[in-house]
Amino acid sequence: MNLCLLGPLWGDICGVPYEFYPERDPACLDLAHPRQTFSDDSILTLAVAKAIVEGRPYAETIFELATRYPDAGWGGRFRSLWVVGRDPRPYGSFGNGAAMRVAPVGWAFDTVADVLAQAEASAACSHDHPKGIEIAQATALAVFLARKGQDKEEIRDALEERFGWDLSLTLPEIREQALRDGFDETWKSVPPAIGVFLNTEDFTDCLRQTIALGCDADTQACISCAVAEAYYGPDEALLPRVLAHLDKPLARILEAFCGKFGV
């Protein structure tokens, strides 16, 4: 079976138990924690995947899956408008929800122009603030460049040049920043997540170090591990672990996307 998207899903699943209960020692994290589950990050990643596979507007599949899982830990305004109010429209958000769901775009499209355009479309149906769109584009571009074989320096340079980011911080500096600034679910949480990827040596180290920032653990791990998976390659050993947490409808979406775009 061809594989992809295991990285962001596993990052979300492993991060959930630590979202509000931080553990800042990477070695002490339990990657088989009894409270592991998928959350809104996984649901909307698969909603974007579903839209791509079925050729549907992003807003349709995001709304469809969000309302199917009303208790999945949605952010306040998204939950109020899209899930409870059933009013799927953009609301000027610059939260990291646009970046958490965009990984399928980096796998499915084959030019920078298409990746950026599709990332914007996937974000703008809810997160239409310029920063919301920017972080979606940056995450999708990082996934795309990683799967195309660009090295970390090339990925860093591309994001810094296009988006004006500073990704020069070392891992200790990123950890110090996270400890100082605390929990952050806005656009500001995305450069550190990608920065962790740039400063770690393998997928599992990236996963552990991201969660150990002690911030928005599931979403930041979803983002950093999306890029790490594209860079290091999908790990077949993660498939049964991810599937053990997904229900059948979500597993079918993953299978369909992997069948078309996985490696």
Order of alpha helices (4+ residues) and beta strands (2+ residues): alpha-alpha-alpha-alpha-alpha-alpha-alpha-alpha-alpha-alpha-alpha-alpha-alpha-alpha
